[in-house]
Amino acid sequence: MAVWRKLWSTNLLAASLLFYILLNAMDVHARPANISTAKDKSAASKDENELLPADHLNGMKMELDGHLNKDFHQEVFLGKEIEEFEEDSEPRRNRKKLIDIFTKVDFNKDKSVSAKEMQRWIMEKTEEHYQEAMVENKNSFRAVDPDGDGHVTWDEYRVKFLASKGFNEKEVAAKIKNNEDLKLDEETQEVLESLKDRWFQADNPPSDQLLNEQEFLSFLHPEHSRGMLKYMVKEIVRDLDQDGDKKLTLSEFISLPVGTVENQQAQDIDDDWVLERRKEFEDVIDSNRDGIITMEELEEYMDPMNEHNALNEAKQMIAVADENQNHSLELDEILKYSQYFTGSKLMDYARNVHEEF
């Protein structure tokens, strides 16, 4: 599962990228001997430094490494307000925010939320994540396009990437220009190779080996491009596919990650992994119920702006909390199952519900 390992390595490098582009006053103790230890002086915001494709994408049902997104329900229910619902925040304040959300989801004001209303809300919240990604991308693109010509070459991006790892930017640029060996460590080289594959996939035809701002958005956020979404699906299938038929059986999909079960706690985690992925395979992804996930089915499942998926998700979300089995949600049901919808557990959920509403 080479690509999986590359993406995992990419994730480990993400933290350093968040603090790059002209950041000063930090000593770097480990780097290849051929690169100067001098640091470039600068200052930049966090958003400007998010130059790596993230493993986790808000509003996507699956991570880039093939793991299920455990926060998906909260992300499509709360949208950009998800950060406000922290587990340690004041329960009464969160309760009022949840009541306010309920009144917005209840579009026809009949004091209940239907599947259609929830579908409409999910699409709106997903669009919020889309817009947020586009804003962040503008900052990231400016960081790799300092001359402002609207295009970035792979070499320009590679220089910024290596500089974020502590390499001297001018020395790296000179070595690349002169086609000299950078003498990179194996991990960094593997990550660069994985990023290069992704970079050229994001280069829309006719290929010019340059990325404009929209293409760079696809590079960082594959959900914004049908072509990059297909590429993401191919990568996930390649990582999980054990017999090379470019399809996934149930056993392939629920296979445990690399590692061994060392204790009961780890065993419980592995059991949860299998149960969750089996349910997702059988109930959601395998749309024709033939016991096989094709690339087309996985692409359909991964598309965050698919209205049919949004309706199915709305029905599933309602089913979780629909205690009176009327196929809609009332306020007291959403409050009782607040942890599912928001990630926060609200105490005394039913107290004075009607008065507050």
N, C-alpha and C positions, 0 to 999 in steps of 0.2 A: 504494500500500500504506500508506494513512494510518494505519490502526490499528497496523500493524507499527512505523511510526515513532513513534507515541505510546508504545507499550510500550517501545521502545528508549529514548525520552526518560525514561520512568518508571524504567528501570533506572539511568540515569545519576544520577537523583535519590536512589536508594536509600541511597547512602552517607551523605548528610546526615541522612536519617531515623534511621539507626542511632544517632546521637548526640544525638537530641532528647529532649525533655521535661525541662525544668528544668536544662539544662546551661549552665554559666556560663563566664566568663573567656575568651571568644573574640571577636575583632573580626570583623564581617561587612563586607566592603568593597564588595560589589556588591548592590544591591537597588533597587527602584523608589523614586523621590524622595519619594513621598507617604507612605512608611512610616518610622517612627522607627528610628534605629539602636540604640536601647537594647535590651539583651538581658535576657531574664528569667533570674533565678537559679534553678538547680535542679540535681538530680543524679538519674540513673536508669541502669538496666542496659541492656545492648545489647538483650536480648530484649524489654524494655518498649517499645523504640523501633522495632520492625519493623512500621511502619504501612502500608507499601506492599505490594501483591501482588507477590511475587517472580516473576521470569521463570522461574527454575529451581525445580522442585518435586521433592524426593527421591522416588524410586520411580515417577516418571512417565516414559514413554518419549519424550515430546516436550516441548520447552520451549513457553512461551506464545507465543513469536515464530515457532513453526513449525520451529525447528531440532531435530534429533535430540539426545536426551540421551546424550552420549558416556560418562557415568558410570553409566548405568542398571544394567549388569551388576553392578558393584561395590556399588551401593546396595541392590539386592535380594538380594545374597549376604551382605553384611556388616551390613546394617541400621544401627543406631545406632553400631556399632563402626567405621564406615567411616573416621572421623577418626583412628583409631589406626593405620591402615595408610598412613602417609606414606612417600613415596618415599625420604626421607633417614633413615628410622628404621632401627634395627639389624636386619639381615636374619634373624639367628638367632632373635631375639625374635618377629619376625613369622611366621617359619616355625612356631614352637611354637603361636602363636595360630591359625594356619591348620590345623594338625593338630587342635587342640582343636575348631575349627569342624567339621572333617570328622567327628569322632566324634559330634557333635550332629546333623549332617545324616543320618548313617547310623543311622536310627531303629531298624532291626531288628538292628544290630550284626553284619552279615555282611561287614564290611570293604569294602563297595562302596556307591555311592550310585545309586539308581535314579531314573528320571524322576519317579515318584510321590513319592519322598522329597525330591527337589529342589523339586518343586512345593509340598509342604507347608512346606518351609523358606522359600521365596520368599514365601508368603502370611504367614508369621510375621514375616518381616523387613519386609514392606510395612506390616503392622499396627503395627510399632514406629515407622515413620515417621509413621503416622497419629496415634499417641499423642503423639509428640514435637510434632507440629504443634498438637495440642489444648492442650498445656501452654504452648507459646509464645503461642498465641492468647489465653489467659487474661491473660497479662501485657500483651499489646498492647491488649486490650479495656479493661483497667483504665486504660491510658494515655489512651484517648479517652473514657472514661466516669468522669471524676473525681468526679461527684456520686453515683455508685454506684447509679443508679436502674435499671440493667439494660437501658437502651436508649440508642442514639446516633443523633442526627439527622445528615443530610448536612452541615448547617451546622457542627455541632460537630466533625465529622471534618475539614471544610475548614479550620476555624480551626487545628486541630492540625497539619494538613499544611503550611499556610502558615507557621506558627510555626517548624516544623522547617526551613523554607527561610530563616530569619533574620528574618522579619517579626515585628513586635511583636504578641504574642498579643492583648493587650487592645485595641489599635487595630484589628486585623483584626476581632475580635468586634464592636466597636462599629460599624464600617463595614457589616458584614454585617447587623447588627440594624437599622440605619437604611437599608438597601438602597442604600448608596453604592457608587460605582464603585471597585473595588480597584486599577485601573490596573496590571494584571499584564502581565509580558512575555509574548510570544507562546508561548514554549516552556512556561512554567508553566501558561498558560491551556489549551493543548492537552492537557497531562497531566491537568489537573483535569476537562476534558470527558470524557476517556477513563475516568477513575476514576468519574465520576458515572454514566456508562452502566453500568459494572460494579456500582456501589453499588445502583442500583435493580433490577438483575437479581437481586441477592442478597436483595432484600426479598421474602420469600415471601408469597403471597396468603393472606388478603386484604391488599393493600398498605396499609401505614400510614406509609410513608416513614421508618420507624425500623428500625434493625438491632439485634436482640438478640445475645447472645454467639454462639449457633449460626449465625446469619445472617452475623455478622462473620467467623466462621471460614470460611464459604463464600466470602465476599468476598476473603479472603486466600488461601484454599486451595480452589480450585474442585473438586478431587478429592473433597471431602467432601460434595458435593451433586450429585445427578443433573441438576438444572436448571442449575447453574453449569458442569458439565462439558459440557452441550449448548451453552451460551453460548460456552465456550472453543473448542469445535470449530467453531462458526459463525464466530468471529473468525479462526481459523487458515485456514479454507476461503476466507473473504472476502479475506484477504491474498494467498493463492496462486492463487486462481481468476482466470484471465485472460479468460475468455469469458463470465463471469457466469451459468453454468448451475448453480452451487452444487454442482458435483462437481469432482474433480481427475483430470486425465489424468496419465500418466507424465511428459510433457514439462512440465506445470505444476508437478508435485511436485518435479522435479529442477532447476527453473530456478535459476540462480545468484542470490545476493543482489545488491542494487544495488552496482555497482562495476566496475572494469575490471581485467584481468590485466596487471600491470605488469612482472613478471619471472617467471623460471622457478619460483621458490619459490611465488609466488602461483598459478601455473598448476597446480603439483602439489597445492596445497590445494584448488583448484577441481575438479580431477580426482577427488580423494578424496571431495569433497562429492557429486559426481554418482554415483560408484560406490556409496557408502554408501546414498544415498537411493533409488537404483534397486533395490538389493537389498532394502531394507526395504519398498518399494512392492510388488515382485513376490512376495517370499517370505512377507510377514507381513500387511501392511495390506489388500491386495486379496484378501479371503478367497475370493471366488467366481471369481477369475482372469479377470475380464472386461475388464481394462485400465482400469477406472474405480474411483476411491475415492469412495464416497458418504459423506454425513455419518454415516450409521448405522455404516458400517464404521470410520470414523475414531473415532467415539465408543466403539465396542467395543474398538478398539486402545488408546485413551487411558485406559480404565478400569483403575486399578491393582489393584482388588480382584476382577477377573474371573478365576475359577478356570481357565477354558479357556485364557486368555492365559498364566496362570502355568504351566500344563502345557506349552504350546508353548515358552515361554521356557526352561523346565527342559530340554526336549529339545534346544533350540538350544545351551544352555550345555554340555550333556554332549557334543554333537557336536563342539564346538570342541576338547575335550581327550581325546576317546575314541580313543586311539591303537590299542588292540587291538580296536576295533569290536564290543564286547560290549554296547553300549547302556547302559552304566553307567560310573561313574567310580571308580577306585581312588585311594588316597592319593597314590601317586607321580605320577599323571596331574594331579591338582589342584596338587600342588607344582610340577610342571614348567611348568604354565600359570598360575602364580600371578599374573602380571601382568594377565592377563585377568580373574581373579576378584577381585583385591584392588587392582590398580593398582601393586603393588610386585613387583619382580623379585627372587626369592630365589636366591642363589648356592648351588651344590653341592646342588641340591634333592634328589638321590637318595641322598646320603650318609647312611648309618645310618638310613634311613627306618623300616625294620622295627623296629630297636632302640628308636627314639624312640616309635614307635607302640605 
